[in-house]
């Protein structure tokens, strides 16, 4: 399997954690005679590649960068929550701890368009997105927005660095499609 780009590879790899085989009947053959006899192909081949990429990235990336990818792209809510907590603890900011935790949470679960942001079950309640409720100290809005911006910039920098490392790993393995 060849991925279109590094983000699709990371998203698929992280999603492989929550995929199970309880999805009903599968009438497609697991093995096709046209290929190497006994070779796994199709959806099963793609799933195995996703699992391999997940393991490879998890092992090869530094812990902080792996956590940034999990917090940003994972659909496994427990792992995403754990990664968010770890990232919040590692952020250097003059903001109070509660503010940092809220900023990380709203970065990991961005408000989605739609009816009250409910296009997905993975959104926070609307009150979480009110930046004024993150700090009890009565700081001016400009300070709150500056803190939030710095925290998000730090998180995005970590994600970008992780994607660069992931790109290098996947390029070495020949798993990213080259533009013609």
C-alpha positions as CSV (number, residue, x, y, z in Angstrom):
1,X,0.0,0.0,0.0
2,X,1.2,3.5,-0.9
3,X,-0.1,6.5,0.9
4,X,-1.0,9.8,-0.8
5,X,0.8,11.9,1.8
6,X,2.2,11.8,5.3
7,X,-1.0,13.1,6.9
8,X,-3.2,10.4,5.4
9,X,-0.6,7.8,6.5
10,X,-0.7,9.1,10.1
11,X,-4.5,9.4,10.2
12,X,-4.9,5.8,8.9
13,X,-2.2,4.4,11.2
14,X,-3.8,6.1,14.2
15,X,-7.3,4.9,13.1
16,X,-6.1,1.3,12.9
17,X,-6.2,1.2,16.7
18,X,-10.0,1.5,16.8
19,X,-10.8,-0.8,13.9
20,X,-12.2,-4.1,14.8
21,X,-13.4,-7.1,12.9
22,X,-17.0,-7.2,14.3
23,X,-18.3,-5.4,11.2
24,X,-20.5,-8.2,9.8
25,X,-20.0,-10.6,6.9
26,X,-17.2,-10.1,4.5
27,X,-17.9,-11.9,1.2
28,X,-14.6,-10.8,-0.4
29,X,-12.0,-13.5,-0.5
30,X,-9.0,-12.9,1.8
31,X,-6.6,-14.4,-0.7
32,X,-6.6,-13.9,-4.4
33,X,-5.1,-16.5,-6.7
34,X,-4.0,-13.9,-9.3
35,X,-1.3,-12.6,-6.9
36,X,1.2,-14.6,-5.0
37,X,-0.6,-17.7,-3.7
38,X,-1.5,-17.3,-0.1
39,X,-0.7,-13.5,-0.1
40,X,-2.9,-11.2,1.9
41,X,-4.4,-8.4,-0.3
42,X,-7.1,-5.8,-0.5
43,X,-8.5,-4.4,2.8
44,X,-6.5,-6.8,4.9
45,X,-3.2,-5.8,3.3
46,X,-4.1,-2.1,3.8
47,X,-5.0,-2.7,7.5
48,X,-1.8,-4.6,8.1
49,X,0.2,-1.8,6.5
50,X,-1.6,0.7,8.7
51,X,-0.8,-1.3,11.8
52,X,2.8,-1.6,10.8
53,X,3.1,2.1,10.1
54,X,1.5,2.8,13.5
55,X,4.0,0.6,15.3
56,X,6.9,2.0,13.3
57,X,6.0,5.7,14.0
58,X,5.3,5.0,17.6
59,X,8.7,3.4,18.1
60,X,10.7,5.8,15.9
61,X,9.3,9.2,16.9
62,X,10.3,10.9,20.2
63,X,7.6,10.6,22.8
64,X,6.6,14.3,22.7
65,X,6.2,14.3,19.0
66,X,4.2,11.0,19.0
67,X,1.9,12.5,21.7
68,X,1.3,15.6,19.5
69,X,0.2,13.3,16.6
70,X,-2.1,11.3,18.8
71,X,-3.7,14.4,20.4
72,X,-4.2,15.9,16.9
73,X,-5.2,13.0,14.8
74,X,-6.3,10.0,16.9
75,X,-9.8,8.7,17.0
76,X,-9.1,6.6,20.1
77,X,-10.6,8.8,22.8
78,X,-8.7,7.4,25.7
79,X,-5.3,7.7,24.0
80,X,-6.2,11.1,22.8
81,X,-7.1,12.2,26.3
82,X,-3.9,10.8,27.8
83,X,-1.8,12.5,25.1
84,X,-3.6,15.8,25.7
85,X,-2.9,15.6,29.4
86,X,0.8,14.8,28.8
87,X,1.1,17.7,26.3
88,X,-0.6,20.1,28.7
89,X,1.9,19.2,31.4
90,X,4.8,19.9,29.0
91,X,3.7,23.3,27.7
92,X,5.8,26.2,28.9
93,X,3.4,29.1,29.5
94,X,2.7,31.9,31.9
95,X,-1.0,30.9,31.8
96,X,-2.5,29.0,34.7
97,X,-2.6,25.2,34.5
98,X,-6.4,25.1,33.9
99,X,-6.0,27.6,31.0
100,X,-3.3,25.4,29.4
101,X,-5.5,22.3,29.8
102,X,-8.5,24.0,28.2
103,X,-6.3,25.4,25.3
104,X,-4.9,22.0,24.6
105,X,-8.4,20.4,24.7
106,X,-9.9,22.9,22.3
107,X,-6.9,22.5,20.0
108,X,-7.3,18.7,20.0
109,X,-11.1,18.9,19.6
110,X,-11.6,22.0,17.4
111,X,-15.1,23.5,17.2
112,X,-16.7,22.1,14.0
113,X,-19.2,23.9,11.8
114,X,-22.8,22.7,11.9
115,X,-25.6,22.7,14.3
116,X,-23.9,23.8,17.6
117,X,-20.7,22.1,16.4
118,X,-22.3,18.7,16.5
119,X,-21.2,17.2,13.2
120,X,-19.2,14.7,15.2
121,X,-19.5,13.1,18.6
122,X,-15.9,14.1,19.2
123,X,-16.6,17.7,20.1
124,X,-16.6,19.4,23.4
125,X,-19.6,21.1,25.0
126,X,-20.0,24.7,23.7
127,X,-18.9,26.2,27.1
128,X,-15.5,24.7,26.6
129,X,-14.8,27.0,23.7
130,X,-15.5,30.2,25.7
131,X,-12.0,31.4,26.4
132,X,-13.3,33.7,29.2
133,X,-14.2,30.7,31.3
134,X,-10.6,29.3,31.2
135,X,-9.2,31.8,33.7
136,X,-10.6,33.0,37.0
137,X,-8.0,35.7,37.4
138,X,-9.9,38.3,35.3
139,X,-7.1,38.8,32.8
140,X,-7.8,41.0,29.8
141,X,-9.0,39.3,26.6
142,X,-5.8,40.3,24.8
143,X,-3.8,38.4,27.3
144,X,-6.0,35.3,27.1
145,X,-5.9,35.3,23.3
146,X,-2.1,35.8,23.4
147,X,-1.7,32.8,25.7
148,X,-4.0,30.6,23.7
149,X,-2.2,31.6,20.5
150,X,1.2,30.8,21.9
151,X,0.0,27.4,23.2
152,X,-1.6,26.5,19.9
153,X,1.5,27.6,18.0
154,X,3.7,25.4,20.2
155,X,1.4,22.4,19.6
156,X,1.3,23.0,15.9
157,X,5.1,23.3,15.8
158,X,5.3,19.9,17.5
159,X,2.8,18.3,15.0
160,X,4.7,19.8,12.1
161,X,8.0,18.5,13.4
162,X,6.4,15.1,14.0
163,X,5.1,15.0,10.4
164,X,8.5,15.9,9.1
165,X,10.1,13.0,11.0
166,X,7.2,10.7,9.9
167,X,7.7,11.8,6.2
168,X,11.4,10.8,6.4
169,X,10.5,7.4,7.9
170,X,7.8,6.7,5.3
171,X,10.0,7.9,2.5
172,X,12.7,5.5,3.5
173,X,10.2,2.7,3.5
174,X,8.8,3.7,0.1
175,X,5.3,4.2,1.4
176,X,4.6,7.7,0.2
177,X,3.5,8.3,-3.4
178,X,5.9,10.5,-5.4
179,X,4.4,13.2,-7.5
180,X,4.8,12.6,-11.2
